[in-house]
């Protein structure tokens, strides 16, 4: 019997897959636990529509991230901080500070988890990587200067 999986099932398949299952296994285990449904034409059509919508959504997100990466590519983020002698900072510059500076200077929301930079404790020019989506990232300069 062909069934459509409603959840990931070990040794059978992933959610949305159409697999062959024995009649007894489908009727006595998969259907009562809402792990699968019978693969009728109507159900297959619904599953295909859902997959198509997910694909379109993912494509739109990828295009949006690509456009954002182009806007940020090669930009410079300036951060003014208090520091002591020899350019050593009071505290440190973290990914949170860089994300907030991007928001202030370019009006672009970037989550702090998506900004990758070593902890900065000295005045100077550094490079930060902003990962916007899977396999889509851009590099930015971070200029740390004294107030």
Secondary structure as a PSIPRED ss2 file (coil, helix, strand):
# PSIPRED VFORMAT (PSIPRED V4.0)

   1 X C   1.000  0.000  0.000
   2 X E   0.000  0.000  1.000
   3 X E   0.000  0.000  1.000
   4 X E   0.000  0.000  1.000
   5 X E   0.000  0.000  1.000
   6 X C   1.000  0.000  0.000
   7 X C   1.000  0.000  0.000
   8 X C   1.000  0.000  0.000
   9 X E   0.000  0.000  1.000
  10 X C   1.000  0.000  0.000
  11 X C   1.000  0.000  0.000
  12 X C   1.000  0.000  0.000
  13 X E   0.000  0.000  1.000
  14 X C   1.000  0.000  0.000
  15 X C   1.000  0.000  0.000
  16 X C   1.000  0.000  0.000
  17 X C   1.000  0.000  0.000
  18 X E   0.000  0.000  1.000
  19 X E   0.000  0.000  1.000
  20 X E   0.000  0.000  1.000
  21 X C   1.000  0.000  0.000
  22 X C   1.000  0.000  0.000
  23 X H   0.000  1.000  0.000
  24 X H   0.000  1.000  0.000
  25 X H   0.000  1.000  0.000
  26 X H   0.000  1.000  0.000
  27 X H   0.000  1.000  0.000
  28 X H   0.000  1.000  0.000
  29 X H   0.000  1.000  0.000
  30 X H   0.000  1.000  0.000
  31 X C   1.000  0.000  0.000
  32 X C   1.000  0.000  0.000
  33 X C   1.000  0.000  0.000
  34 X C   1.000  0.000  0.000
  35 X C   1.000  0.000  0.000
  36 X E   0.000  0.000  1.000
  37 X E   0.000  0.000  1.000
  38 X E   0.000  0.000  1.000
  39 X C   1.000  0.000  0.000
  40 X C   1.000  0.000  0.000
  41 X H   0.000  1.000  0.000
  42 X H   0.000  1.000  0.000
  43 X H   0.000  1.000  0.000
  44 X H   0.000  1.000  0.000
  45 X H   0.000  1.000  0.000
  46 X H   0.000  1.000  0.000
  47 X H   0.000  1.000  0.000
  48 X H   0.000  1.000  0.000
  49 X H   0.000  1.000  0.000
  50 X H   0.000  1.000  0.000
  51 X H   0.000  1.000  0.000
  52 X H   0.000  1.000  0.000
  53 X H   0.000  1.000  0.000
  54 X H   0.000  1.000  0.000
  55 X H   0.000  1.000  0.000
  56 X H   0.000  1.000  0.000
  57 X H   0.000  1.000  0.000
  58 X H   0.000  1.000  0.000
  59 X H   0.000  1.000  0.000
  60 X H   0.000  1.000  0.000
  61 X H   0.000  1.000  0.000
  62 X H   0.000  1.000  0.000
  63 X H   0.000  1.000  0.000
  64 X H   0.000  1.000  0.000
  65 X H   0.000  1.000  0.000
  66 X H   0.000  1.000  0.000
  67 X H   0.000  1.000  0.000
  68 X H   0.000  1.000  0.000
  69 X H   0.000  1.000  0.000
  70 X H   0.000  1.000  0.000
  71 X H   0.000  1.000  0.000
  72 X H   0.000  1.000  0.000
  73 X C   1.000  0.000  0.000
  74 X C   1.000  0.000  0.000
  75 X C   1.000  0.000  0.000
  76 X E   0.000  0.000  1.000
  77 X E   0.000  0.000  1.000
  78 X E   0.000  0.000  1.000
  79 X E   0.000  0.000  1.000
  80 X E   0.000  0.000  1.000
  81 X E   0.000  0.000  1.000
  82 X C   1.000  0.000  0.000
  83 X E   0.000  0.000  1.000
  84 X C   1.000  0.000  0.000
  85 X H   0.000  1.000  0.000
  86 X H   0.000  1.000  0.000
  87 X H   0.000  1.000  0.000
  88 X E   0.000  0.000  1.000
  89 X E   0.000  0.000  1.000
  90 X E   0.000  0.000  1.000
  91 X E   0.000  0.000  1.000
  92 X E   0.000  0.000  1.000
  93 X E   0.000  0.000  1.000
  94 X C   1.000  0.000  0.000
  95 X H   0.000  1.000  0.000
  96 X H   0.000  1.000  0.000
  97 X H   0.000  1.000  0.000
  98 X H   0.000  1.000  0.000
  99 X H   0.000  1.000  0.000
 100 X H   0.000  1.000  0.000
 101 X H   0.000  1.000  0.000
 102 X H   0.000  1.000  0.000
 103 X H   0.000  1.000  0.000
 104 X H   0.000  1.000  0.000
 105 X H   0.000  1.000  0.000
 106 X H   0.000  1.000  0.000
 107 X C   1.000  0.000  0.000
 108 X C   1.000  0.000  0.000
 109 X C   1.000  0.000  0.000
 110 X C   1.000  0.000  0.000
 111 X C   1.000  0.000  0.000
 112 X H   0.000  1.000  0.000
 113 X H   0.000  1.000  0.000
 114 X H   0.000  1.000  0.000
 115 X E   0.000  0.000  1.000
 116 X E   0.000  0.000  1.000
 117 X C   1.000  0.000  0.000
 118 X C   1.000  0.000  0.000
 119 X C   1.000  0.000  0.000
 120 X E   0.000  0.000  1.000
 121 X E   0.000  0.000  1.000
 122 X E   0.000  0.000  1.000
 123 X C   1.000  0.000  0.000
 124 X E   0.000  0.000  1.000
 125 X E   0.000  0.000  1.000
 126 X E   0.000  0.000  1.000
 127 X E   0.000  0.000  1.000
 128 X E   0.000  0.000  1.000
 129 X E   0.000  0.000  1.000
 130 X E   0.000  0.000  1.000
 131 X E   0.000  0.000  1.000
 132 X E   0.000  0.000  1.000
 133 X E   0.000  0.000  1.000
 134 X C   1.000  0.000  0.000
 135 X C   1.000  0.000  0.000
 136 X E   0.000  0.000  1.000
 137 X E   0.000  0.000  1.000
 138 X E   0.000  0.000  1.000
 139 X E   0.000  0.000  1.000
 140 X E   0.000  0.000  1.000
 141 X E   0.000  0.000  1.000
 142 X E   0.000  0.000  1.000
 143 X E   0.000  0.000  1.000
 144 X E   0.000  0.000  1.000
 145 X E   0.000  0.000  1.000
 146 X E   0.000  0.000  1.000
 147 X C   1.000  0.000  0.000
